[in-house]
Amino acid sequence: MVQSLDRSQGRAGGVATGSANNHGTYTGNRALQIEEPLIFEMGQAGRCGVDLPEPPKVKERLNGVRRKGTIGLPGLSEPQVVQHFTRLSQKNYAIDMGVYPLGSCTMKHNPRINEKVARLPGIGDLHPLQPVSTVQGALELIDGLAHWLKTLTGMPAVAMSPAAGAHGEMCGMMAIAAALEAKGERATRKTVLAPESAHGTNPATAAALGFVVKPIPANDRGRVDLAALKAALGPDVAAIMLTNPNTCGLFESEIVEISKAVHEAGAYFYCDGANFNAIVGRVRPGDLGIDCMHINLHKTFSTPHGGGGPGAGPVVLSAALAPYAPYPWIVKDGDTWRIAEDGATVDGAPLGRLKAFHGQMGMFSRALAYIMSHGADGLKQVAEDAVLNANYVMAALKDVMSPAFEGPCMHEALFDDSFLKDTGVSTLDFAKAMIDEGYHPMTMYFPLVVHGAMLIEPTETVAKEDLDQFIGALRSLTAKAKTGTAADDFKAAPLYAPRRRLDETLAARKPILRWKPSNNPPGTDPLKQAAE
């Protein structure tokens, strides 16, 4: 809960505002858009959704700190709980509702066959502490996924345990640090190069491992400035962290020369694989000279984004870094699979464990189902259609909006805010107006190298007619903004969402992080009180 939430559209403090609300309805509801209070503002004291037996008497063991008052939790029946969270879910935008153009996120459709596979007996009911003899199929599944990730990237090794993209970055950079340590260069190679357009997690990861981050500027084509990169290379450089295609939605056309220069300087090449969806099945990163790359299974291989988890971020490694892959490793002895945690004979020093167990089985099974159901030709088409859709959006909007760079793009179309000059409408205003049109806004103000950036990634799973409607909505909003008389309308948006705009400055500076009871706690009848 944050400061300045506009609750004028219905209930306030759990009390129905009746005909005084903005919609002219007693309840504050607008047909199927239900005005929903906080769960703490609902229910009655003592109500419960289940019957629980009286706990047996036990000897006092709390040493005088037993609770003296009520917990303060709302008392609701099971139907009330289900209805409350169902109504809340209907206020969210989701991949299953329509175009989700969030750039750099690859919000593609999650095929339902993946979900069916993840719930199969023997997969959906596994426990990480089962004896290895009872999970032979699971280990084979993980190894099968590892095989295809290595095949698709052209890399000889992969670490499966990282929990997500940022964790994968940490894994890859730890492997680089371990390799430098083995060569006696960890103390001297302290600098990591990162393009100015990099994801924020790249410099954060490098800094967390004790490296000094040096930014590399972009050229006027939106790619890494090769001359600036070469000038920055030296005996103090440990690695470069580069995304390809980059966060401007462009392929780094000089990537082979970048790789050659980095290796000649004795450094390593870390590639951020966030945008692998644009090249999967068409380009193998290993062929470009990349030493390690994390793969976001929730992007390229369609596992659910999950709102923060569960996730999986496997890291593919070159031959130079493979000896430093973290434990555990899956090994096959004859017909038996086992997990190797120590005693491996390698010319290196494995990192040890990065997390408990061996990764997220539910994500592994979904990703493998996606790969096997598409096949080599299908994965190639994934990349082709993702790039096609983004260029279709770019071509359809470039006459009214302002592309950040000239020429075709890869998987996402990037615009700056120059088309809004002198309109009084900002990138934020434009994005808020998209909500009223029924769309989640594109990524705003990222990458930072583009002023007022608007980054659109339609993915390959959007139908042409849906893209046409999305394009039409943006063209309509652009035309309205350019009239020069609609700034107030844009700044008032969204008008039709369940909640209006927050005062974001106040919310950041004075957030309300804890709910406090009002004068009408759960269990009271505000209408009865008003009558009395």
C-alpha positions as a Python dict, from the first residue, in 0.01 Angstrom:
ca = {
    (1, 'M'): (0, 0, 0),
    (2, 'V'): (142, 339, -91),
    (3, 'Q'): (68, 699, -14),
    (4, 'S'): (-197, 896, -204),
    (5, 'L'): (-395, 603, -341),
    (6, 'D'): (-702, 756, -508),
    (7, 'R'): (-988, 576, -333),
    (8, 'S'): (-1253, 823, -447),
    (9, 'Q'): (-1382, 571, -698),
    (10, 'G'): (-1568, 362, -446),
    (11, 'R'): (-1510, 250, -91),
    (12, 'A'): (-1294, 435, 156),
    (13, 'G'): (-1189, 275, 483),
    (14, 'G'): (-1430, -12, 421),
    (15, 'V'): (-1741, 208, 416),
    (16, 'A'): (-1960, 215, 107),
    (17, 'T'): (-1967, 575, -17),
    (18, 'G'): (-2308, 535, -178),
    (19, 'S'): (-2432, 788, -431),
    (20, 'A'): (-2150, 1025, -347),
    (21, 'N'): (-1901, 819, -547),
    (22, 'N'): (-1776, 926, -888),
    (23, 'H'): (-1966, 657, -1080),
    (24, 'G'): (-2317, 728, -959),
    (25, 'T'): (-2365, 379, -817),
    (26, 'Y'): (-2440, 298, -455),
    (27, 'T'): (-2168, 32, -435),
    (28, 'G'): (-1897, 217, -624),
    (29, 'N'): (-1897, -71, -875),
    (30, 'R'): (-1902, -16, -1250),
    (31, 'A'): (-2079, -323, -1389),
    (32, 'L'): (-1821, -604, -1386),
    (33, 'Q'): (-1548, -375, -1254),
    (34, 'I'): (-1594, -435, -885),
    (35, 'E'): (-1472, -182, -630),
    (36, 'E'): (-1268, -396, -394),
    (37, 'P'): (-1164, -300, -39),
    (38, 'L'): (-852, -427, 132),
    (39, 'I'): (-892, -770, 287),
    (40, 'F'): (-838, -611, 629),
    (41, 'E'): (-1145, -396, 568),
    (42, 'M'): (-1367, -699, 519),
    (43, 'G'): (-1518, -976, 728),
    (44, 'Q'): (-1624, -1015, 1090),
    (45, 'A'): (-1426, -1095, 1398),
    (46, 'G'): (-1431, -1467, 1478),
    (47, 'R'): (-1539, -1583, 1133),
    (48, 'C'): (-1330, -1862, 982),
    (49, 'G'): (-1336, -2060, 660),
    (50, 'V'): (-1263, -2393, 830),
    (51, 'D'): (-1358, -2570, 1152),
    (52, 'L'): (-1049, -2638, 1361),
    (53, 'P'): (-1046, -2864, 1666),
    (54, 'E'): (-967, -2717, 2001),
    (55, 'P'): (-592, -2759, 2054),
    (56, 'P'): (-492, -2985, 2340),
    (57, 'K'): (-368, -2831, 2660),
    (58, 'V'): (8, -2814, 2681),
    (59, 'K'): (252, -2691, 2937),
    (60, 'E'): (331, -2320, 2913),
    (61, 'R'): (657, -2283, 2718),
    (62, 'L'): (648, -1916, 2618),
    (63, 'N'): (816, -1786, 2932),
    (64, 'G'): (565, -1509, 2992),
    (65, 'V'): (548, -1372, 2637),
    (66, 'R'): (212, -1527, 2541),
    (67, 'R'): (-1, -1300, 2327),
    (68, 'K'): (-257, -1106, 2533),
    (69, 'G'): (-472, -954, 2257),
    (70, 'T'): (-616, -1057, 1923),
    (71, 'I'): (-395, -1101, 1620),
    (72, 'G'): (-601, -857, 1414),
    (73, 'L'): (-640, -1078, 1111),
    (74, 'P'): (-963, -1044, 912),
    (75, 'G'): (-1229, -1307, 968),
    (76, 'L'): (-1362, -1433, 636),
    (77, 'S'): (-1535, -1740, 502),
    (78, 'E'): (-1383, -1944, 222),
    (79, 'P'): (-1615, -1794, -44),
    (80, 'Q'): (-1520, -1443, 68),
    (81, 'V'): (-1149, -1520, 37),
    (82, 'V'): (-1190, -1677, -308),
    (83, 'Q'): (-1409, -1391, -432),
    (84, 'H'): (-1171, -1127, -297),
    (85, 'F'): (-862, -1263, -467),
    (86, 'T'): (-1052, -1344, -787),
    (87, 'R'): (-1170, -983, -807),
    (88, 'L'): (-817, -858, -743),
    (89, 'S'): (-680, -1082, -1018),
    (90, 'Q'): (-926, -929, -1263),
    (91, 'K'): (-766, -589, -1208),
    (92, 'N'): (-429, -711, -1339),
    (93, 'Y'): (-318, -709, -1699),
    (94, 'A'): (-171, -1040, -1808),
    (95, 'I'): (-13, -1220, -2103),
    (96, 'D'): (-336, -1415, -2148),
    (97, 'M'): (-535, -1093, -2200),
    (98, 'G'): (-366, -941, -2504),
    (99, 'V'): (-61, -762, -2641),
    (100, 'Y'): (196, -714, -2365),
    (101, 'P'): (456, -483, -2528),
    (102, 'L'): (698, -454, -2235),
    (103, 'G'): (1037, -411, -2400),
    (104, 'S'): (1336, -618, -2287),
    (105, 'C'): (1101, -861, -2111),
    (106, 'T'): (979, -1095, -2389),
    (107, 'M'): (624, -1132, -2259),
    (108, 'K'): (535, -1416, -2492),
    (109, 'H'): (253, -1669, -2464),
    (110, 'N'): (313, -1960, -2226),
    (111, 'P'): (196, -2270, -2420),
    (112, 'R'): (-46, -2484, -2222),
    (113, 'I'): (131, -2804, -2322),
    (114, 'N'): (417, -2682, -2102),
    (115, 'E'): (183, -2658, -1805),
    (116, 'K'): (46, -3007, -1869),
    (117, 'V'): (397, -3153, -1875),
    (118, 'A'): (498, -2974, -1556),
    (119, 'R'): (202, -3132, -1375),
    (120, 'L'): (259, -3490, -1489),
    (121, 'P'): (300, -3750, -1214),
    (122, 'G'): (668, -3798, -1144),
    (123, 'I'): (743, -3435, -1237),
    (124, 'G'): (492, -3220, -1056),
    (125, 'D'): (515, -3417, -731),
    (126, 'L'): (892, -3454, -699),
    (127, 'H'): (1067, -3367, -375),
    (128, 'P'): (1427, -3238, -378),
    (129, 'L'): (1526, -3468, -91),
    (130, 'Q'): (1413, -3790, -260),
    (131, 'P'): (1681, -4059, -296),
    (132, 'V'): (1869, -4025, -624),
    (133, 'S'): (1757, -4374, -722),
    (134, 'T'): (1395, -4253, -732),
    (135, 'V'): (1457, -3945, -951),
    (136, 'Q'): (1646, -4098, -1242),
    (137, 'G'): (1394, -3961, -1490),
    (138, 'A'): (1419, -3611, -1345),
    (139, 'L'): (1798, -3612, -1373),
    (140, 'E'): (1771, -3732, -1732),
    (141, 'L'): (1522, -3451, -1803),
    (142, 'I'): (1761, -3189, -1663),
    (143, 'D'): (2048, -3336, -1863),
    (144, 'G'): (1830, -3337, -2174),
    (145, 'L'): (1751, -2968, -2133),
    (146, 'A'): (2120, -2898, -2070),
    (147, 'H'): (2204, -3079, -2394),
    (148, 'W'): (1972, -2861, -2601),
    (149, 'L'): (2087, -2539, -2436),
    (150, 'K'): (2447, -2630, -2522),
    (151, 'T'): (2343, -2723, -2876),
    (152, 'L'): (2151, -2401, -2936),
    (153, 'T'): (2433, -2184, -2802),
    (154, 'G'): (2732, -2376, -2937),
    (155, 'M'): (2887, -2400, -2590),
    (156, 'P'): (3041, -2711, -2430),
    (157, 'A'): (2914, -2671, -2073),
    (158, 'V'): (2617, -2534, -1885),
    (159, 'A'): (2542, -2459, -1519),
    (160, 'M'): (2176, -2538, -1450),
    (161, 'S'): (2136, -2427, -1090),
    (162, 'P'): (2120, -2041, -1113),
    (163, 'A'): (1779, -1922, -1004),
    (164, 'A'): (1723, -1639, -1253),
    (165, 'G'): (1894, -1398, -1490),
    (166, 'A'): (2076, -1186, -1232),
    (167, 'H'): (2181, -1502, -1045),
    (168, 'G'): (2308, -1638, -1376),
    (169, 'E'): (2510, -1321, -1427),
    (170, 'M'): (2663, -1374, -1085),
    (171, 'C'): (2745, -1734, -1176),
    (172, 'G'): (2913, -1638, -1504),
    (173, 'M'): (3116, -1357, -1352),
    (174, 'M'): (3217, -1580, -1060),
    (175, 'A'): (3346, -1834, -1312),
    (176, 'I'): (3546, -1556, -1480),
    (177, 'A'): (3684, -1446, -1143),
    (178, 'A'): (3780, -1807, -1062),
    (179, 'A'): (3959, -1843, -1397),
    (180, 'L'): (4151, -1522, -1334),
    (181, 'E'): (4239, -1644, -987),
    (182, 'A'): (4373, -1969, -1131),
    (183, 'K'): (4598, -1769, -1365),
    (184, 'G'): (4715, -1542, -1084),
    (185, 'E'): (4551, -1234, -1242),
    (186, 'R'): (4256, -1171, -1010),
    (187, 'A'): (4443, -898, -820),
    (188, 'T'): (4548, -707, -1132),
    (189, 'R'): (4243, -745, -1357),
    (190, 'K'): (3987, -547, -1161),
    (191, 'T'): (3796, -365, -1436),
    (192, 'V'): (3480, -481, -1610),
    (193, 'L'): (3361, -296, -1920),
    (194, 'A'): (2988, -245, -1970),
    (195, 'P'): (2806, -55, -2247),
    (196, 'E'): (2611, 248, -2133),
    (197, 'S'): (2294, 78, -2257),
    (198, 'A'): (2349, -234, -2041),
    (199, 'H'): (2087, -378, -1807),
    (200, 'G'): (2144, -238, -1460),
    (201, 'T'): (2213, -583, -1322),
    (202, 'N'): (2534, -605, -1529),
    (203, 'P'): (2730, -332, -1347),
    (204, 'A'): (2561, -431, -1019),
    (205, 'T'): (2684, -790, -1055),
    (206, 'A'): (3038, -682, -1139),
    (207, 'A'): (3046, -440, -846),
    (208, 'A'): (2911, -705, -608),
    (209, 'L'): (3211, -923, -696),
    (210, 'G'): (3457, -644, -627),
    (211, 'F'): (3521, -530, -984),
    (212, 'V'): (3534, -167, -1094),
    (213, 'V'): (3287, -93, -1374),
    (214, 'K'): (3387, 126, -1666),
    (215, 'P'): (3111, 233, -1907),
    (216, 'I'): (3163, 215, -2284),
    (217, 'P'): (2967, 466, -2495),
    (218, 'A'): (2750, 383, -2793),
    (219, 'N'): (2801, 517, -3141),
    (220, 'D'): (2538, 705, -3338),
    (221, 'R'): (2406, 372, -3469),
    (222, 'G'): (2314, 251, -3119),
    (223, 'R'): (2593, -8, -3105),
    (224, 'V'): (2907, -29, -2894),
    (225, 'D'): (3169, 226, -3001),
    (226, 'L'): (3443, -14, -3109),
    (227, 'A'): (3718, 247, -3098),
    (228, 'A'): (3623, 346, -2743),
    (229, 'L'): (3616, -21, -2642),
    (230, 'K'): (3961, -91, -2782),
    (231, 'A'): (4096, 218, -2609),
    (232, 'A'): (3958, 94, -2276),
    (233, 'L'): (4113, -252, -2303),
    (234, 'G'): (4431, -318, -2109),
    (235, 'P'): (4603, -546, -1858),
    (236, 'D'): (4361, -430, -1587),
    (237, 'V'): (4046, -547, -1772),
    (238, 'A'): (3886, -872, -1654),
    (239, 'A'): (3587, -890, -1886),
    (240, 'I'): (3325, -714, -2090),
    (241, 'M'): (2954, -761, -2014),
    (242, 'L'): (2758, -705, -2332),
    (243, 'T'): (2402, -784, -2439),
    (244, 'N'): (2340, -901, -2795),
    (245, 'P'): (2102, -807, -2942),
    (246, 'N'): (2148, -503, -2722),
    (247, 'T'): (1894, -317, -2513),
    (248, 'C'): (1828, -76, -2802),
    (249, 'G'): (1689, -375, -2994),
    (250, 'L'): (1988, -381, -3232),
    (251, 'F'): (2234, -655, -3326),
    (252, 'E'): (2594, -573, -3240),
    (253, 'S'): (2724, -605, -3596),
    (254, 'E'): (3091, -583, -3486),
    (255, 'I'): (3058, -849, -3217),
    (256, 'V'): (3319, -1082, -3368),
    (257, 'E'): (3574, -801, -3375),
    (258, 'I'): (3474, -705, -3018),
    (259, 'S'): (3533, -1063, -2908),
    (260, 'K'): (3870, -1079, -3080),
    (261, 'A'): (3988, -754, -2921),
    (262, 'V'): (3871, -862, -2574),
    (263, 'H'): (4050, -1196, -2596),
    (264, 'E'): (4368, -1042, -2734),
    (265, 'A'): (4373, -822, -2424),
    (266, 'G'): (4355, -1134, -2204),
    (267, 'A'): (4000, -1066, -2087),
    (268, 'Y'): (3678, -1269, -2104),
    (269, 'F'): (3351, -1203, -2287),
    (270, 'Y'): (3033, -1228, -2080),
    (271, 'C'): (2713, -1202, -2286),
    (272, 'D'): (2383, -1111, -2126),
    (273, 'G'): (2138, -1356, -2284),
    (274, 'A'): (1824, -1158, -2202),
    (275, 'N'): (1751, -1108, -2572),
    (276, 'F'): (1840, -1456, -2697),
    (277, 'N'): (1482, -1491, -2822),
    (278, 'A'): (1575, -1274, -3121),
    (279, 'I'): (1848, -1509, -3245),
    (280, 'V'): (1765, -1855, -3107),
    (281, 'G'): (1796, -2119, -3378),
    (282, 'R'): (1974, -1875, -3610),
    (283, 'V'): (2293, -1769, -3429),
    (284, 'R'): (2504, -1968, -3182),
    (285, 'P'): (2669, -1732, -2931),
    (286, 'G'): (2964, -1970, -2899),
    (287, 'D'): (3046, -1907, -3266),
    (288, 'L'): (3079, -1535, -3187),
    (289, 'G'): (3359, -1590, -2934),
    (290, 'I'): (3146, -1557, -2621),
    (291, 'D'): (3285, -1716, -2303),
    (292, 'C'): (2967, -1735, -2096),
    (293, 'M'): (2604, -1633, -2125),
    (294, 'H'): (2302, -1670, -1902),
    (295, 'I'): (1972, -1777, -2053),
    (296, 'N'): (1638, -1652, -1922),
    (297, 'L'): (1409, -1954, -1952),
    (298, 'H'): (1111, -1725, -1882),
    (299, 'K'): (1192, -1521, -2192),
    (300, 'T'): (1331, -1733, -2473),
    (301, 'F'): (1177, -2063, -2361),
    (302, 'S'): (835, -1939, -2246),
    (303, 'T'): (832, -2041, -1881),
    (304, 'P'): (608, -1812, -1670),
    (305, 'H'): (757, -1485, -1554),
    (306, 'G'): (606, -1558, -1215),
    (307, 'G'): (617, -1215, -1054),
    (308, 'G'): (960, -1273, -905),
    (309, 'G'): (979, -1650, -905),
    (310, 'P'): (1016, -1933, -943),
    (311, 'G'): (1273, -1880, -1216),
    (312, 'A'): (1572, -2038, -1384),
    (313, 'G'): (1878, -1879, -1542),
    (314, 'P'): (2114, -2149, -1675),
    (315, 'V'): (2461, -2029, -1776),
    (316, 'V'): (2644, -2173, -2076),
    (317, 'L'): (3024, -2174, -2053),
    (318, 'S'): (3311, -2194, -2300),
    (319, 'A'): (3586, -2454, -2272),
    (320, 'A'): (3800, -2196, -2091),
    (321, 'L'): (3540, -2151, -1816),
    (322, 'A'): (3380, -2497, -1804),
    (323, 'P'): (3615, -2623, -1527),
    (324, 'Y'): (3475, -2355, -1298),
    (325, 'A'): (3108, -2447, -1339),
    (326, 'P'): (2936, -2465, -1000),
    (327, 'Y'): (2831, -2788, -834),
    (328, 'P'): (2626, -3000, -851),
    (329, 'W'): (2693, -3172, -1182),
    (330, 'I'): (2479, -3445, -1333),
    (331, 'V'): (2686, -3745, -1435),
    (332, 'K'): (2583, -4070, -1603),
    (333, 'D'): (2762, -4390, -1502),
    (334, 'G'): (2649, -4660, -1742),
    (335, 'D'): (2270, -4657, -1715),
    (336, 'T'): (2259, -4471, -1383),
    (337, 'W'): (2238, -4098, -1326),
    (338, 'R'): (2399, -3940, -1021),
    (339, 'I'): (2473, -3596, -880),
    (340, 'A'): (2844, -3514, -840),
    (341, 'E'): (2921, -3266, -565),
    (342, 'D'): (3288, -3323, -496),
    (343, 'G'): (3589, -3518, -604),
    (344, 'A'): (3553, -3430, -970),
    (345, 'T'): (3878, -3456, -1163),
    (346, 'V'): (3907, -3131, -1356),
    (347, 'D'): (4178, -2879, -1433),
    (348, 'G'): (4013, -2610, -1231),
    (349, 'A'): (3828, -2535, -913),
    (350, 'P'): (3446, -2559, -928),
    (351, 'L'): (3259, -2280, -754),
    (352, 'G'): (3072, -2507, -516),
    (353, 'R'): (2699, -2462, -473),
    (354, 'L'): (2520, -2142, -571),
    (355, 'K'): (2184, -2243, -421),
    (356, 'A'): (2006, -2530, -254),
    (357, 'F'): (1936, -2834, -469),
    (358, 'H'): (1977, -2816, -846),
    (359, 'G'): (1748, -2551, -989),
    (360, 'Q'): (1377, -2520, -1057),
    (361, 'M'): (1234, -2847, -1186),
    (362, 'G'): (903, -2693, -1290),
    (363, 'M'): (1083, -2443, -1514),
    (364, 'F'): (1315, -2709, -1657),
    (365, 'S'): (1024, -2932, -1759),
    (366, 'R'): (837, -2642, -1920),
    (367, 'A'): (1142, -2522, -2112),
    (368, 'L'): (1222, -2870, -2241),
    (369, 'A'): (860, -2917, -2350),
    (370, 'Y'): (883, -2587, -2539),
    (371, 'I'): (1206, -2686, -2714),
    (372, 'M'): (1085, -3034, -2809),
    (373, 'S'): (743, -2919, -2929),
    (374, 'H'): (900, -2652, -3154),
    (375, 'G'): (1194, -2850, -3288),
    (376, 'A'): (1488, -2689, -3468),
    (377, 'D'): (1274, -2537, -3744),
    (378, 'G'): (1018, -2405, -3495),
    (379, 'L'): (1279, -2234, -3277),
    (380, 'K'): (1429, -2072, -3585),
    (381, 'Q'): (1084, -1944, -3675),
    (382, 'V'): (1042, -1808, -3320),
    (383, 'A'): (1337, -1574, -3375),
    (384, 'E'): (1228, -1483, -3727),
    (385, 'D'): (871, -1399, -3626),
    (386, 'A'): (983, -1202, -3321),
    (387, 'V'): (1206, -986, -3541),
    (388, 'L'): (936, -960, -3808),
    (389, 'N'): (673, -840, -3562),
    (390, 'A'): (903, -577, -3411),
    (391, 'N'): (993, -443, -3755),
    (392, 'Y'): (625, -441, -3851),
    (393, 'V'): (554, -219, -3550),
    (394, 'M'): (850, 3, -3636),
    (395, 'A'): (745, 41, -4000),
    (396, 'A'): (384, 117, -3905),
    (397, 'L'): (475, 387, -3651),
    (398, 'K'): (791, 554, -3777),
    (399, 'D'): (598, 819, -3974),
    (400, 'V'): (420, 947, -3661),
    (401, 'M'): (653, 848, -3376),
    (402, 'S'): (1031, 897, -3371),
    (403, 'P'): (1256, 590, -3400),
    (404, 'A'): (1564, 625, -3183),
    (405, 'F'): (1794, 489, -3456),
    (406, 'E'): (1779, 448, -3832),
    (407, 'G'): (1734, 116, -4003),
    (408, 'P'): (1568, -212, -3912),
    (409, 'C'): (1559, -342, -3557),
    (410, 'M'): (1577, -688, -3408),
    (411, 'H'): (1313, -808, -3160),
    (412, 'E'): (1203, -471, -3020),
    (413, 'A'): (1124, -128, -3162),
    (414, 'L'): (1274, 169, -2978),
    (415, 'F'): (1136, 522, -3000),
    (416, 'D'): (1244, 845, -2831),
    (417, 'D'): (1013, 1124, -2719),
    (418, 'S'): (1104, 1385, -2983),
    (419, 'F'): (766, 1332, -3153),
    (420, 'L'): (606, 1472, -2836),
    (421, 'K'): (812, 1793, -2840),
    (422, 'D'): (607, 2105, -2756),
    (423, 'T'): (291, 1899, -2696),
    (424, 'G'): (305, 1918, -2316),
    (425, 'V'): (280, 1537, -2312),
    (426, 'S'): (561, 1330, -2159),
    (427, 'T'): (656, 966, -2212),
    (428, 'L'): (487, 888, -1879),
    (429, 'D'): (166, 1067, -1985),
    (430, 'F'): (163, 876, -2313),
    (431, 'A'): (208, 546, -2132),
    (432, 'K'): (-72, 621, -1884),
    (433, 'A'): (-308, 696, -2175),
    (434, 'M'): (-228, 351, -2317),
    (435, 'I'): (-387, 200, -2006),
    (436, 'D'): (-721, 358, -2100),
    (437, 'E'): (-687, 196, -2443),
    (438, 'G'): (-659, -142, -2271),
    (439, 'Y'): (-283, -198, -2305),
    (440, 'H'): (-2, -245, -2060),
    (441, 'P'): (247, 34, -2139),
    (442, 'M'): (572, -42, -2317),
    (443, 'T'): (897, -13, -2120),
    (444, 'M'): (952, 354, -2046),
    (445, 'Y'): (1274, 555, -2003),
    (446, 'F'): (1493, 252, -2077),
    (447, 'P'): (1752, 222, -2215),
    (448, 'L'): (1885, 535, -2050),
    (449, 'V'): (2090, 630, -2356),
    (450, 'V'): (1769, 732, -2536),
    (451, 'H'): (1577, 1037, -2413),
    (452, 'G'): (1221, 956, -2309),
    (453, 'A'): (1263, 602, -2440),
    (454, 'M'): (965, 387, -2536),
    (455, 'L'): (1073, 25, -2592),
    (456, 'I'): (818, -204, -2758),
    (457, 'E'): (868, -582, -2779),
    (458, 'P'): (562, -753, -2935),
    (459, 'T'): (721, -1105, -2937),
    (460, 'E'): (643, -1371, -3196),
    (461, 'T'): (316, -1488, -3040),
    (462, 'V'): (98, -1186, -3126),
    (463, 'A'): (-136, -1218, -3423),
    (464, 'K'): (-120, -957, -3699),
    (465, 'E'): (-473, -831, -3637),
    (466, 'D'): (-391, -775, -3271),
    (467, 'L'): (-74, -589, -3366),
    (468, 'D'): (-279, -378, -3609),
    (469, 'Q'): (-517, -274, -3333),
    (470, 'F'): (-225, -195, -3101),
    (471, 'I'): (-60, 13, -3374),
    (472, 'G'): (-389, 191, -3439),
    (473, 'A'): (-419, 282, -3072),
    (474, 'L'): (-68, 431, -3065),
    (475, 'R'): (-129, 625, -3385),
    (476, 'S'): (-453, 761, -3239),
    (477, 'L'): (-281, 870, -2917),
    (478, 'T'): (2, 1028, -3115),
    (479, 'A'): (-241, 1225, -3330),
    (480, 'K'): (-426, 1342, -3019),
    (481, 'A'): (-102, 1451, -2850),
    (482, 'K'): (12, 1645, -3155),
    (483, 'T'): (-300, 1861, -3156),
    (484, 'G'): (-129, 2058, -2880),
    (485, 'T'): (-452, 2092, -2687),
    (486, 'A'): (-476, 1753, -2518),
    (487, 'A'): (-201, 1772, -2257),
    (488, 'D'): (-449, 1794, -1971),
    (489, 'D'): (-629, 1483, -2093),
    (490, 'F'): (-302, 1288, -2106),
    (491, 'K'): (-197, 1408, -1761),
    (492, 'A'): (-533, 1295, -1620),
    (493, 'A'): (-495, 945, -1762),
    (494, 'P'): (-576, 672, -1685),
    (495, 'L'): (-942, 762, -1648),
    (496, 'Y'): (-1093, 414, -1671),
    (497, 'A'): (-855, 203, -1464),
    (498, 'P'): (-959, 71, -1119),
    (499, 'R'): (-728, 334, -970),
    (500, 'R'): (-601, 664, -1104),
    (501, 'R'): (-243, 789, -1092),
    (502, 'L'): (-44, 787, -773),
    (503, 'D'): (150, 1085, -656),
    (504, 'E'): (471, 896, -727),
    (505, 'T'): (698, 1146, -554),
    (506, 'L'): (494, 1133, -234),
    (507, 'A'): (465, 756, -259),
    (508, 'A'): (843, 725, -280),
    (509, 'R'): (916, 969, 0),
    (510, 'K'): (637, 881, 240),
    (511, 'P'): (526, 526, 163),
    (512, 'I'): (254, 369, 376),
    (513, 'L'): (389, 20, 433),
    (514, 'R'): (152, -96, 703),
    (515, 'W'): (-227, -108, 721),
    (516, 'K'): (-380, 49, 1032),
    (517, 'P'): (-737, -12, 1154),
    (518, 'S'): (-989, 260, 1079),
    (519, 'N'): (-1282, 361, 1293),
    (520, 'N'): (-1476, 73, 1141),
    (521, 'P'): (-1278, -245, 1214),
    (522, 'P'): (-1382, -581, 1065),
    (523, 'G'): (-1700, -712, 1221),
    (524, 'T'): (-1879, -377, 1248),
    (525, 'D'): (-2169, -263, 1034),
    (526, 'P'): (-2098, 90, 907),
    (527, 'L'): (-2447, 131, 765),
    (528, 'K'): (-2605, 31, 1097),
    (529, 'Q'): (-2374, 267, 1280),
    (530, 'A'): (-2468, 546, 1043),
    (531, 'A'): (-2839, 480, 1104),
    (532, 'E'): (-2788, 493, 1479),
}
